[in-house]
Amino acid sequence: ADSPLRALRQTDSADGALALAYGRVGKLLVAAEFLGDAEPYLLNAQALAASDMAWPYYLAHVARLRGRFDEAIAGFERSLALRADYVPALVWAGILHLDGGRTDLAIDRLDRAIALQPASVAARVARGKAALASSDYAAARPHLEAALSASPSEPRVLYPLALAYRGLGDDVRAAASLRKWELSTSPSDSLRGSHVPPDDPLMEEIGSAL
């Protein structure tokens, strides 16, 4: 089989095959953490295969990892316009909207993700945090409890769950959750503000690219 680089040199390649070749090189560069170098390959793949949601999705992650969050949101939203049921894109769009203070948009994306995949720990934790951002502790609690039930060893659930319990006046459960969080983290950890990434078949392809 031709290598991706060889396909790049074939001027008579069909757009789909050429897009795939550009995309493969782009994914390989992302896996090697050469994000700036990966971007033009992914942009070419997107231009040649405009109906494939993978390319704007990967570009959104490149932008996110490079700290260009508005651009990342636009990329995730573009990928959702092409495939509205891809839960990881909904979760990441929700997380970035939440980080940007757009709580209503975050809740919309995360509710859609949960409707499609109720057991998603990432979606549940982010949705709980979105409720906390609005001081809606009663709404936050069931999402965070569902996340903890699905993933008891995930420490990033415990701190927001403690906040939900405290907001509801349940100081006993708040203290217990906070103690578990403290025992599961070290002073160097920054789990208090971090997000749980979703299970993501497309990003798993990046992880296996090397």
N, CA and C atoms as a LAMMPS dump frame, in Angstrom:
ITEM: TIMESTEP
0
ITEM: NUMBER OF ATOMS
630
ITEM: BOX BOUNDS ff ff ff
-5.0000000000000000e+02 5.0000000000000000e+02
-5.0000000000000000e+02 5.0000000000000000e+02
-5.0000000000000000e+02 5.0000000000000000e+02
ITEM: ATOMS id mol type element x y z
1 1 1 N 0.843 -1.196 0
2 1 2 C 0 0 0
3 1 3 C 0.878 1.245 0
4 2 1 N 0.407 2.302 -0.679
5 2 2 C 1.156 3.554 -0.704
6 2 3 C 1.19 4.173 0.681
7 3 1 N 2.295 4.811 0.996
8 3 2 C 2.387 5.548 2.256
9 3 3 C 1.629 6.86 2.102
10 4 1 N 1.232 7.494 3.242
11 4 2 C 0.585 8.804 3.152
12 4 3 C 1.435 9.83 2.422
13 5 1 N 2.762 9.836 2.672
14 5 2 C 3.617 10.826 2.015
15 5 3 C 3.674 10.599 0.513
16 6 1 N 3.677 9.332 0.082
17 6 2 C 3.677 9.055 -1.354
18 6 3 C 2.364 9.528 -1.98
19 7 1 N 1.274 9.318 -1.275
20 7 2 C -0.016 9.764 -1.801
21 7 3 C -0.059 11.275 -1.944
22 8 1 N 0.641 11.985 -1.042
23 8 2 C 0.669 13.441 -1.13
24 8 3 C 1.307 13.912 -2.426
25 9 1 N 2.193 13.1 -2.988
26 9 2 C 2.909 13.506 -4.204
27 9 3 C 2.147 13.147 -5.477
28 10 1 N 1.045 12.431 -5.337
29 10 2 C 0.312 11.984 -6.517
30 10 3 C -0.751 13.016 -6.879
31 11 1 N -0.474 13.757 -7.928
32 11 2 C -1.381 14.845 -8.285
33 11 3 C -2.717 14.329 -8.802
34 12 1 N -2.789 13.059 -9.222
35 12 2 C -4.045 12.552 -9.745
36 12 3 C -4.858 11.806 -8.695
37 13 1 N -4.452 11.905 -7.419
38 13 2 C -5.219 11.264 -6.355
39 13 3 C -6.597 11.884 -6.272
40 14 1 N -7.587 11.064 -6.014
41 14 2 C -8.926 11.576 -5.752
42 14 3 C -8.904 12.408 -4.48
43 15 1 N -9.82 13.376 -4.394
44 15 2 C -9.826 14.258 -3.226
45 15 3 C -9.928 13.47 -1.925
46 16 1 N -10.76 12.425 -1.901
47 16 2 C -10.93 11.66 -0.669
48 16 3 C -9.646 10.98 -0.242
49 17 1 N -8.944 10.378 -1.194
50 17 2 C -7.694 9.697 -0.861
51 17 3 C -6.627 10.702 -0.438
52 18 1 N -6.594 11.841 -1.107
53 18 2 C -5.604 12.858 -0.758
54 18 3 C -5.909 13.452 0.616
55 19 1 N -7.191 13.661 0.891
56 19 2 C -7.576 14.161 2.211
57 19 3 C -7.148 13.184 3.294
58 20 1 N -7.353 11.901 3.043
59 20 2 C -6.957 10.891 4.014
60 20 3 C -5.447 10.902 4.228
61 21 1 N -4.689 11.087 3.15
62 21 2 C -3.236 11.129 3.267
63 21 3 C -2.781 12.342 4.078
64 22 1 N -3.326 13.517 3.753
65 22 2 C -3.003 14.698 4.55
66 22 3 C -3.375 14.465 6.01
67 23 1 N -4.551 13.9 6.223
68 23 2 C -5.026 13.685 7.586
69 23 3 C -4.151 12.736 8.365
70 24 1 N -3.672 11.686 7.7
71 24 2 C -2.802 10.73 8.394
72 24 3 C -1.507 11.393 8.848
73 25 1 N -0.932 12.205 7.99
74 25 2 C 0.29 12.912 8.381
75 25 3 C -0.006 13.886 9.521
76 26 1 N -1.12 14.597 9.409
77 26 2 C -1.505 15.523 10.474
78 26 3 C -1.679 14.821 11.809
79 27 1 N -2.347 13.671 11.795
80 27 2 C -2.56 12.921 13.029
81 27 3 C -1.242 12.425 13.608
82 28 1 N -0.338 11.996 12.751
83 28 2 C 0.963 11.538 13.214
84 28 3 C 1.725 12.675 13.89
85 29 1 N 1.648 13.868 13.309
86 29 2 C 2.338 15.023 13.888
87 29 3 C 1.696 15.441 15.214
88 30 1 N 0.376 15.344 15.313
89 30 2 C -0.284 15.628 16.595
90 30 3 C 0.188 14.632 17.647
91 31 1 N 0.254 13.358 17.268
92 31 2 C 0.697 12.329 18.208
93 31 3 C 2.115 12.6 18.692
94 32 1 N 2.952 13.143 17.818
95 32 2 C 4.326 13.477 18.187
96 32 3 C 4.434 14.846 18.856
97 33 1 N 3.281 15.508 19.038
98 33 2 C 3.187 16.81 19.699
99 33 3 C 3.82 17.936 18.893
100 34 1 N 3.871 17.777 17.576
101 34 2 C 4.263 18.873 16.682
102 34 3 C 2.983 19.547 16.187
103 35 1 N 2.335 20.265 17.089
104 35 2 C 0.989 20.765 16.811
105 35 3 C 0.982 21.798 15.691
106 36 1 N 1.938 22.71 15.706
107 36 2 C 1.99 23.717 14.659
108 36 3 C 2.222 23.119 13.29
109 37 1 N 3.058 22.083 13.224
110 37 2 C 3.325 21.415 11.956
111 37 3 C 2.116 20.617 11.485
112 38 1 N 1.336 20.106 12.434
113 38 2 C 0.173 19.289 12.074
114 38 3 C -0.937 20.114 11.444
115 39 1 N -1.05 21.364 11.837
116 39 2 C -2.2 22.179 11.459
117 39 3 C -2.404 22.3 9.953
118 40 1 N -1.382 22.634 9.145
119 40 2 C -1.637 22.765 7.701
120 40 3 C -2.073 21.457 7.047
121 41 1 N -1.579 20.332 7.528
122 41 2 C -2.015 19.045 6.967
123 41 3 C -3.496 18.812 7.263
124 42 1 N -3.908 19.103 8.485
125 42 2 C -5.314 18.923 8.85
126 42 3 C -6.207 19.918 8.121
127 43 1 N -5.708 21.135 7.91
128 43 2 C -6.48 22.125 7.146
129 43 3 C -6.667 21.667 5.698
130 44 1 N -5.619 21.092 5.115
131 44 2 C -5.754 20.575 3.756
132 44 3 C -6.746 19.417 3.704
133 45 1 N -6.688 18.536 4.702
134 45 2 C -7.64 17.429 4.754
135 45 3 C -9.067 17.954 4.847
136 46 1 N -9.257 18.98 5.672
137 46 2 C -10.59 19.564 5.824
138 46 3 C -11.071 20.199 4.522
139 47 1 N -10.167 20.878 3.812
140 47 2 C -10.549 21.529 2.558
141 47 3 C -10.938 20.506 1.492
142 48 1 N -10.265 19.364 1.494
143 48 2 C -10.517 18.336 0.481
144 48 3 C -11.7 17.441 0.829
145 49 1 N -12.023 17.345 2.113
146 49 2 C -13.135 16.482 2.545
147 49 3 C -13.984 17.261 3.533
148 50 1 N -14.694 18.243 3.012
149 50 2 C -15.418 19.186 3.856
150 50 3 C -16.564 18.55 4.629
151 51 1 N -17.012 17.379 4.198
152 51 2 C -18.131 16.728 4.882
153 51 3 C -17.674 15.765 5.978
154 52 1 N -16.367 15.613 6.177
155 52 2 C -15.833 14.695 7.185
156 52 3 C -15.604 15.459 8.483
157 53 1 N -16.344 15.096 9.521
158 53 2 C -16.247 15.846 10.775
159 53 3 C -14.933 15.63 11.503
160 54 1 N -14.169 14.616 11.129
161 54 2 C -12.935 14.324 11.861
162 54 3 C -11.936 15.466 11.768
163 55 1 N -11.859 16.12 10.594
164 55 2 C -10.796 17.126 10.411
165 55 3 C -11.051 18.389 11.218
166 56 1 N -12.249 18.976 11.197
167 56 2 C -12.461 20.104 12.111
168 56 3 C -12.363 19.695 13.576
169 57 1 N -12.688 18.436 13.87
170 57 2 C -12.59 17.963 15.248
171 57 3 C -11.132 17.928 15.696
172 58 1 N -10.269 17.361 14.867
173 58 2 C -8.846 17.337 15.217
174 58 3 C -8.27 18.751 15.281
175 59 1 N -8.674 19.604 14.349
176 59 2 C -8.202 20.994 14.382
177 59 3 C -8.65 21.693 15.656
178 60 1 N -9.849 21.377 16.129
179 60 2 C -10.331 21.961 17.384
180 60 3 C -9.435 21.551 18.544
181 61 1 N -9.024 20.289 18.565
182 61 2 C -8.132 19.847 19.637
183 61 3 C -6.759 20.505 19.534
184 62 1 N -6.256 20.667 18.323
185 62 2 C -4.981 21.364 18.159
186 62 3 C -5.096 22.785 18.715
187 63 1 N -6.178 23.473 18.362
188 63 2 C -6.386 24.832 18.876
189 63 3 C -6.511 24.833 20.4
190 64 1 N -7.242 23.85 20.939
191 64 2 C -7.401 23.757 22.394
192 64 3 C -6.046 23.556 23.076
193 65 1 N -5.247 22.655 22.558
194 65 2 C -3.955 22.36 23.162
195 65 3 C -2.976 23.526 23.033
196 66 1 N -3.219 24.391 22.053
197 66 2 C -2.362 25.568 21.869
198 66 3 C -2.931 26.808 22.561
199 67 1 N -4.019 26.627 23.32
200 67 2 C -4.584 27.725 24.088
201 67 3 C -5.444 28.685 23.306
202 68 1 N -5.862 28.299 22.099
203 68 2 C -6.72 29.156 21.271
204 68 3 C -8.161 28.665 21.441
205 69 1 N -8.767 29.056 22.538
206 69 2 C -10.007 28.415 22.962
207 69 3 C -11.222 28.817 22.128
208 70 1 N -11.307 30.071 21.707
209 70 2 C -12.428 30.465 20.84
210 70 3 C -12.384 29.705 19.523
211 71 1 N -11.187 29.554 18.995
212 71 2 C -11.01 28.796 17.756
213 71 3 C -11.366 27.316 17.979
214 72 1 N -11.01 26.808 19.141
215 72 2 C -11.335 25.418 19.459
216 72 3 C -12.843 25.217 19.533
217 73 1 N -13.541 26.136 20.175
218 73 2 C -14.998 26.031 20.258
219 73 3 C -15.604 26.036 18.862
220 74 1 N -15.122 26.948 18.016
221 74 2 C -15.643 27.01 16.646
222 74 3 C -15.427 25.691 15.92
223 75 1 N -14.259 25.068 16.149
224 75 2 C -13.978 23.786 15.516
225 75 3 C -14.889 22.677 16.016
226 76 1 N -15.11 22.616 17.313
227 76 2 C -16.016 21.594 17.847
228 76 3 C -17.444 21.81 17.336
229 77 1 N -17.859 23.065 17.285
230 77 2 C -19.205 23.349 16.776
231 77 3 C -19.305 22.993 15.29
232 78 1 N -18.236 23.223 14.537
233 78 2 C -18.233 22.868 13.121
234 78 3 C -18.337 21.349 12.954
235 79 1 N -17.635 20.622 13.787
236 79 2 C -17.714 19.166 13.694
237 79 3 C -19.104 18.67 14.085
238 80 1 N -19.757 19.348 15.031
239 80 2 C -21.12 18.957 15.426
240 80 3 C -22.13 19.272 14.334
241 81 1 N -21.865 20.322 13.556
242 81 2 C -22.754 20.615 12.429
243 81 3 C -22.731 19.488 11.403
244 82 1 N -21.608 18.761 11.347
245 82 2 C -21.473 17.642 10.415
246 82 3 C -21.92 16.329 11.03
247 83 1 N -21.777 16.2 12.342
248 83 2 C -22.218 14.988 13.023
249 83 3 C -22.678 15.354 14.425
250 84 1 N -23.971 15.567 14.556
251 84 2 C -24.53 16.111 15.791
252 84 3 C -24.518 15.133 16.952
253 85 1 N -24.305 13.851 16.676
254 85 2 C -24.394 12.847 17.738
255 85 3 C -23.033 12.372 18.239
256 86 1 N -21.951 13.084 17.902
257 86 2 C -20.644 12.65 18.389
258 86 3 C -20.443 13.202 19.793
259 87 1 N -20.605 12.345 20.777
260 87 2 C -20.632 12.76 22.177
261 87 3 C -19.351 13.474 22.611
262 88 1 N -18.149 13.002 22.264
263 88 2 C -16.957 13.741 22.694
264 88 3 C -16.932 15.193 22.224
265 89 1 N -17.411 15.456 21.007
266 89 2 C -17.461 16.843 20.531
267 89 3 C -18.437 17.669 21.363
268 90 1 N -19.576 17.064 21.723
269 90 2 C -20.539 17.759 22.586
270 90 3 C -19.924 18.061 23.948
271 91 1 N -19.201 17.084 24.494
272 91 2 C -18.601 17.278 25.818
273 91 3 C -17.534 18.362 25.778
274 92 1 N -16.641 18.309 24.777
275 92 2 C -15.59 19.322 24.714
276 92 3 C -16.16 20.715 24.449
277 93 1 N -17.169 20.786 23.581
278 93 2 C -17.815 22.088 23.356
279 93 3 C -18.423 22.602 24.654
280 94 1 N -19.075 21.704 25.401
281 94 2 C -19.661 22.101 26.674
282 94 3 C -18.618 22.56 27.668
283 95 1 N -17.51 21.829 27.769
284 95 2 C -16.437 22.191 28.7
285 95 3 C -15.871 23.57 28.366
286 96 1 N -15.608 23.817 27.101
287 96 2 C -14.997 25.1 26.724
288 96 3 C -15.989 26.256 26.847
289 97 1 N -17.258 26.002 26.53
290 97 2 C -18.26 27.046 26.781
291 97 3 C -18.332 27.362 28.274
292 98 1 N -18.269 26.322 29.103
293 98 2 C -18.314 26.534 30.553
294 98 3 C -17.109 27.332 31.021
295 99 1 N -15.919 26.963 30.554
296 99 2 C -14.711 27.696 30.939
297 99 3 C -14.753 29.151 30.489
298 100 1 N -15.469 29.402 29.388
299 100 2 C -15.585 30.76 28.875
300 100 3 C -16.73 31.547 29.484
301 101 1 N -17.417 30.949 30.458
302 101 2 C -18.507 31.648 31.132
303 101 3 C -19.833 31.607 30.408
304 102 1 N -19.933 30.785 29.35
305 102 2 C -21.188 30.679 28.601
306 102 3 C -21.96 29.458 29.107
307 103 1 N -22.505 29.591 30.306
308 103 2 C -23.096 28.451 31.009
309 103 3 C -24.296 27.887 30.267
310 104 1 N -25.138 28.741 29.708
311 104 2 C -26.33 28.249 29.003
312 104 3 C -25.937 27.369 27.814
313 105 1 N -24.939 27.8 27.049
314 105 2 C -24.479 26.995 25.917
315 105 3 C -23.852 25.701 26.399
316 106 1 N -23.099 25.777 27.499
317 106 2 C -22.483 24.565 28.056
318 106 3 C -23.561 23.563 28.46
319 107 1 N -24.579 24.026 29.148
320 107 2 C -25.646 23.131 29.599
321 107 3 C -26.345 22.48 28.408
322 108 1 N -26.593 23.265 27.362
323 108 2 C -27.243 22.7 26.175
324 108 3 C -26.423 21.567 25.577
325 109 1 N -25.127 21.796 25.372
326 109 2 C -24.281 20.769 24.76
327 109 3 C -24.162 19.542 25.662
328 110 1 N -24.012 19.771 26.954
329 110 2 C -23.819 18.658 27.878
330 110 3 C -25.108 17.856 28.077
331 111 1 N -26.254 18.529 28.08
332 111 2 C -27.523 17.796 28.161
333 111 3 C -27.719 16.912 26.933
334 112 1 N -27.318 17.422 25.773
335 112 2 C -27.401 16.609 24.558
336 112 3 C -26.476 15.4 24.65
337 113 1 N -25.282 15.598 25.205
338 113 2 C -24.352 14.485 25.361
339 113 3 C -24.914 13.429 26.305
340 114 1 N -25.501 13.863 27.411
341 114 2 C -26.041 12.922 28.396
342 114 3 C -27.246 12.175 27.835
343 115 1 N -28.056 12.859 27.035
344 115 2 C -29.194 12.18 26.414
345 115 3 C -28.726 11.054 25.5
346 116 1 N -27.603 11.259 24.839
347 116 2 C -27.059 10.239 23.939
348 116 3 C -26.273 9.167 24.688
349 117 1 N -25.611 9.567 25.776
350 117 2 C -24.725 8.641 26.488
351 117 3 C -24.835 8.931 27.993
352 118 1 N -25.888 8.415 28.634
353 118 2 C -26.137 8.745 30.046
354 118 3 C -25.006 8.349 30.985
355 119 1 N -24.215 7.339 30.626
356 119 2 C -23.154 6.87 31.517
357 119 3 C -21.834 7.615 31.332
358 120 1 N -21.807 8.65 30.488
359 120 2 C -20.561 9.387 30.253
360 120 3 C -20.144 10.142 31.512
361 121 1 N -19.049 9.707 32.117
362 121 2 C -18.551 10.372 33.323
363 121 3 C -18.13 11.808 32.998
364 122 1 N -17.476 11.994 31.873
365 122 2 C -17.029 13.337 31.485
366 122 3 C -18.197 14.292 31.342
367 123 1 N -19.257 13.848 30.683
368 123 2 C -20.423 14.703 30.493
369 123 3 C -21.106 15 31.82
370 124 1 N -21.208 13.989 32.675
371 124 2 C -21.869 14.182 33.967
372 124 3 C -21.092 15.154 34.858
373 125 1 N -19.767 15.008 34.912
374 125 2 C -18.97 15.905 35.744
375 125 3 C -19.057 17.337 35.223
376 126 1 N -18.911 17.504 33.926
377 126 2 C -18.989 18.854 33.36
378 126 3 C -20.373 19.457 33.563
379 127 1 N -21.417 18.618 33.433
380 127 2 C -22.786 19.127 33.644
381 127 3 C -22.989 19.52 35.099
382 128 1 N -22.419 18.729 36.013
383 128 2 C -22.495 19.103 37.419
384 128 3 C -21.798 20.418 37.686
385 129 1 N -20.644 20.626 37.068
386 129 2 C -19.921 21.883 37.238
387 129 3 C -20.696 23.059 36.648
388 130 1 N -21.383 22.8 35.523
389 130 2 C -22.195 23.868 34.93
390 130 3 C -23.318 24.278 35.881
391 131 1 N -23.915 23.294 36.552
392 131 2 C -24.959 23.609 37.531
393 131 3 C -24.374 24.371 38.719
394 132 1 N -23.181 23.97 39.155
395 132 2 C -22.525 24.691 40.251
396 132 3 C -22.252 26.143 39.874
397 133 1 N -21.887 26.366 38.603
398 133 2 C -21.604 27.73 38.147
399 133 3 C -22.829 28.626 38.272
400 134 1 N -24.009 28.007 38.224
401 134 2 C -25.26 28.762 38.386
402 134 3 C -25.814 28.641 39.802
403 135 1 N -25.004 28.1 40.711
404 135 2 C -25.426 27.861 42.097
405 135 3 C -26.666 26.982 42.187
406 136 1 N -26.853 26.121 41.201
407 136 2 C -27.978 25.193 41.197
408 136 3 C -27.496 23.863 41.774
409 137 1 N -27.358 23.829 43.086
410 137 2 C -26.768 22.672 43.753
411 137 3 C -27.635 21.43 43.631
412 138 1 N -28.945 21.626 43.621
413 138 2 C -29.856 20.489 43.494
414 138 3 C -29.706 19.814 42.143
415 139 1 N -29.429 20.593 41.089
416 139 2 C -29.212 20.008 39.76
417 139 3 C -27.83 19.383 39.651
418 140 1 N -26.858 19.962 40.335
419 140 2 C -25.484 19.45 40.255
420 140 3 C -25.363 18.08 40.908
421 141 1 N -26.017 17.892 42.03
422 141 2 C -25.826 16.679 42.83
423 141 3 C -26.079 15.384 42.055
424 142 1 N -27.229 15.203 41.383
425 142 2 C -27.446 13.906 40.725
426 142 3 C -26.454 13.607 39.607
427 143 1 N -26.011 14.629 38.894
428 143 2 C -25.023 14.401 37.836
429 143 3 C -23.692 13.933 38.431
430 144 1 N -23.276 14.579 39.498
431 144 2 C -21.991 14.236 40.104
432 144 3 C -22.06 12.889 40.821
433 145 1 N -23.193 12.599 41.446
434 145 2 C -23.347 11.289 42.076
435 145 3 C -23.362 10.178 41.024
436 146 1 N -23.995 10.442 39.887
437 146 2 C -24.004 9.456 38.796
438 146 3 C -22.592 9.226 38.271
439 147 1 N -21.811 10.295 38.17
440 147 2 C -20.42 10.164 37.712
441 147 3 C -19.607 9.341 38.698
442 148 1 N -19.788 9.604 39.99
443 148 2 C -19.031 8.865 41
444 148 3 C -19.442 7.399 41.022
445 149 1 N -20.729 7.138 40.834
446 149 2 C -21.204 5.753 40.793
447 149 3 C -20.606 5.007 39.604
448 150 1 N -20.496 5.696 38.464
449 150 2 C -19.949 5.059 37.26
450 150 3 C -18.438 4.902 37.339
451 151 1 N -17.773 5.806 38.068
452 151 2 C -16.304 5.767 38.145
453 151 3 C -15.861 6.118 39.563
454 152 1 N -15.952 5.167 40.494
455 152 2 C -15.644 5.453 41.911
456 152 3 C -14.207 5.884 42.157
457 153 1 N -13.306 5.544 41.249
458 153 2 C -11.897 5.889 41.455
459 153 3 C -11.504 7.217 40.813
460 154 1 N -12.476 7.945 40.245
461 154 2 C -12.177 9.211 39.586
462 154 3 C -12.19 10.355 40.606
463 155 1 N -11.013 10.854 41.014
464 155 2 C -10.975 11.879 42.069
465 155 3 C -11.525 13.229 41.632
466 156 1 N -11.571 13.481 40.332
467 156 2 C -12.043 14.788 39.874
468 156 3 C -13.544 14.986 40.05
469 157 1 N -14.234 13.943 40.484
470 157 2 C -15.661 14.075 40.804
471 157 3 C -15.84 14.608 42.22
472 158 1 N -14.908 14.294 43.1
473 158 2 C -15.131 14.47 44.531
474 158 3 C -15.199 15.929 44.96
475 159 1 N -14.335 16.779 44.431
476 159 2 C -14.34 18.172 44.876
477 159 3 C -15.638 18.891 44.467
478 160 1 N -16.054 18.83 43.193
479 160 2 C -17.333 19.48 42.866
480 160 3 C -18.518 18.852 43.602
481 161 1 N -18.458 17.542 43.874
482 161 2 C -19.544 16.917 44.632
483 161 3 C -19.586 17.471 46.048
484 162 1 N -18.418 17.701 46.652
485 162 2 C -18.382 18.322 47.976
486 162 3 C -19.018 19.713 47.946
487 163 1 N -18.752 20.459 46.884
488 163 2 C -19.364 21.795 46.758
489 163 3 C -20.879 21.703 46.64
490 164 1 N -21.352 20.697 45.899
491 164 2 C -22.802 20.519 45.756
492 164 3 C -23.436 20.187 47.099
493 165 1 N -22.828 19.261 47.832
494 165 2 C -23.358 18.91 49.15
495 165 3 C -23.35 20.116 50.086
496 166 1 N -22.27 20.875 50.05
497 166 2 C -22.182 22.043 50.929
498 166 3 C -23.255 23.069 50.568
499 167 1 N -23.474 23.261 49.259
500 167 2 C -24.506 24.199 48.836
501 167 3 C -25.894 23.779 49.252
502 168 1 N -26.105 22.463 49.403
503 168 2 C -27.397 21.931 49.838
504 168 3 C -27.506 21.841 51.354
505 169 1 N -26.449 22.251 52.042
506 169 2 C -26.474 22.226 53.496
507 169 3 C -26.139 20.88 54.113
508 170 1 N -25.665 19.954 53.303
509 170 2 C -25.311 18.612 53.794
510 170 3 C -23.815 18.616 54.133
511 171 1 N -23.484 19.185 55.296
512 171 2 C -22.082 19.361 55.657
513 171 3 C -21.371 18.044 55.928
514 172 1 N -22.109 17.046 56.392
515 172 2 C -21.491 15.755 56.684
516 172 3 C -20.984 15.109 55.398
517 173 1 N -21.841 15.04 54.381
518 173 2 C -21.417 14.451 53.105
519 173 3 C -20.38 15.32 52.41
520 174 1 N -20.494 16.63 52.559
521 174 2 C -19.506 17.528 51.965
522 174 3 C -18.127 17.254 52.552
523 175 1 N -18.061 17.12 53.869
524 175 2 C -16.775 16.869 54.518
525 175 3 C -16.214 15.511 54.119
526 176 1 N -17.083 14.502 54.022
527 176 2 C -16.626 13.166 53.64
528 176 3 C -16.08 13.162 52.221
529 177 1 N -16.769 13.842 51.314
530 177 2 C -16.318 13.905 49.929
531 177 3 C -15.004 14.668 49.827
532 178 1 N -14.896 15.737 50.592
533 178 2 C -13.661 16.533 50.568
534 178 3 C -12.485 15.734 51.13
535 179 1 N -12.73 14.949 52.172
536 179 2 C -11.661 14.113 52.739
537 179 3 C -11.181 13.087 51.713
538 180 1 N -12.125 12.467 51.018
539 180 2 C -11.752 11.488 49.989
540 180 3 C -10.941 12.163 48.888
541 181 1 N -11.333 13.374 48.526
542 181 2 C -10.602 14.107 47.493
543 181 3 C -9.174 14.406 47.95
544 182 1 N -9.036 14.849 49.198
545 182 2 C -7.715 15.172 49.719
546 182 3 C -6.824 13.936 49.785
547 183 1 N -7.413 12.79 50.133
548 183 2 C -6.64 11.555 50.223
549 183 3 C -6.239 11.026 48.846
550 184 1 N -7.004 11.384 47.826
551 184 2 C -6.744 10.856 46.482
552 184 3 C -5.837 11.749 45.66
553 185 1 N -5.459 12.901 46.197
554 185 2 C -4.625 13.843 45.449
555 185 3 C -3.39 14.196 46.263
556 186 1 N -2.419 14.794 45.6
557 186 2 C -1.215 15.272 46.266
558 186 3 C -1.16 16.793 46.124
559 187 1 N -0.331 17.467 46.896
560 187 2 C -0.258 18.936 46.807
561 187 3 C 0.077 19.435 45.407
562 188 1 N 0.743 18.609 44.605
563 188 2 C 1.135 19.052 43.263
564 188 3 C 0.015 18.878 42.243
565 189 1 N -1.031 18.168 42.622
566 189 2 C -2.127 17.943 41.688
567 189 3 C -2.952 19.212 41.521
568 190 1 N -3.563 19.345 40.349
569 190 2 C -4.433 20.499 40.09
570 190 3 C -5.824 20.015 39.712
571 191 1 N -6.281 18.963 40.402
572 191 2 C -7.542 18.344 40.021
573 191 3 C -8.752 19.205 40.369
574 192 1 N -8.57 20.178 41.252
575 192 2 C -9.717 20.968 41.678
576 192 3 C -10.415 21.614 40.474
577 193 1 N -9.629 22.1 39.511
578 193 2 C -10.228 22.791 38.387
579 193 3 C -10.184 22.02 37.092
580 194 1 N -9.682 20.798 37.111
581 194 2 C -9.5 20.077 35.86
582 194 3 C -10.772 19.354 35.444
583 195 1 N -10.834 19.016 34.169
584 195 2 C -11.994 18.327 33.62
585 195 3 C -11.657 16.879 33.324
586 196 1 N -12.676 16.051 33.333
587 196 2 C -12.518 14.649 32.96
588 196 3 C -12.695 14.551 31.451
589 197 1 N -11.703 14.06 30.716
590 197 2 C -11.861 13.946 29.26
591 197 3 C -12.819 12.81 28.911
592 198 1 N -13.578 12.962 27.835
593 198 2 C -14.509 11.896 27.446
594 198 3 C -13.79 10.739 26.774
595 199 1 N -14.408 9.566 26.824
596 199 2 C -13.95 8.459 25.986
597 199 3 C -14.116 8.894 24.533
598 200 1 N -13.075 8.71 23.727
599 200 2 C -13.057 9.388 22.427
600 200 3 C -12.36 8.536 21.374
601 201 1 N -13.125 7.817 20.555
602 201 2 C -12.508 6.967 19.526
603 201 3 C -11.585 7.726 18.576
604 202 1 N -11.936 8.952 18.204
605 202 2 C -11.088 9.703 17.284
606 202 3 C -9.754 10.064 17.917
607 203 1 N -9.765 10.467 19.184
608 203 2 C -8.506 10.811 19.841
609 203 3 C -7.713 9.565 20.191
610 204 1 N -8.376 8.426 20.328
611 204 2 C -7.645 7.168 20.519
612 204 3 C -6.814 6.843 19.271
613 205 1 N -7.303 7.252 18.106
614 205 2 C -6.512 7.064 16.884
615 205 3 C -5.216 7.872 16.95
616 206 1 N -5.295 9.074 17.547
617 206 2 C -4.09 9.882 17.732
618 206 3 C -3.127 9.166 18.659
619 207 1 N -3.654 8.634 19.744
620 207 2 C -2.804 7.964 20.714
621 207 3 C -2.095 6.748 20.163
622 208 1 N -2.699 6.098 19.199
623 208 2 C -2.1 4.891 18.628
624 208 3 C -1.289 5.174 17.366
625 209 1 N -1.219 6.452 16.968
626 209 2 C -0.582 6.778 15.688
627 209 3 C 0.913 6.477 15.675
628 210 1 N 1.561 6.584 16.834
629 210 2 C 3.005 6.36 16.889
630 210 3 C 3.351 4.886 17.007
